[in-house]
Amino acid sequence: MIAIATAIFTYSVFYGVALFFGVPNPYFIASVLIAAMIIHELCHLIAIEASGIPAQMFFLVVLGGAMPLLGYEKKYKELSWEKQAIIALVGVVGNFIAILAAFCLVQTSYLKFDDFLKIANLNGSLILWNLFPLWIFDGGRFTKLLFNSISEEEDAKYEMILLACFGVVVIALIFLGKLSFIHLWLFSWGLHWQSTHDDPHGSENPKAISKSHCVLLAAIFIIMISLGAIILSTTPNWI
């Protein structure tokens, strides 16, 4: 009920704001926004419940969340860091699914190609920003778990490799006018913060991600955020 009520409220806000600013087709804009948020949070919710923990989700304008039901927070924290890291990453999988679903609708002539590009652009933006290694963003939660699991001797190497990979993508896309060095700086700053403020003994924790899975998850993370940047940069603005 909370999810339904807050989704309806958030949709109404999106519609009202679009109408106020005279955005063409405010119904489409509001629908695309709330759909992207619902699919994103639903993926988090499914991943939490697949770990055996009852979950709930809510929406509050530009924010959304999926979390354990009241009373199950302790059980969630007892999950391995790998499971928690996967839960953090899986939300943006929903945004990739939204793009794919929109493309399928284009093939059936149910959706115009121009509208598909707008949907792709919006979801590309959500993928990119959600995965920045900052604060309470999905990327922030993921990189915290990642660096906690990596030994102190390996932290700098992971930071350098992740930054180099994303840096190549951003620099290549800057010429398209959608990204700037600010994006690279934010990624760099967030990554450095996470690597230097991690648990120095985290790699010894029984819940820590294994070395081989740290490599795998780090690769998945950098591929996802890079794809988000590419999708955002190669599609027209959704508004």
Secondary structure, DSSP 4 states (H G I P E B T S, - for coil): -HHHHHHHHHHHHHHHHHHHTT-S-HHHHHHHHHHHHHHHHHHHHHHHHHTT--EEEEEETTEEEEEEPTT-HHHHHTS-HHHHHHHHHHHHHHHHHHHHHHHHHHHTTSS-HHHHHHHHHHHHHHHHHHTSS-TTSHHHHHHHHHHHHS-HHHHHHHHHHHHHHHHHHHHHHHTTTS--HHHHHHHHHHHHHHHHSS-TTGGGSTTSPPHHHHHHHHHHHHHHHHHHHHHHHTS----
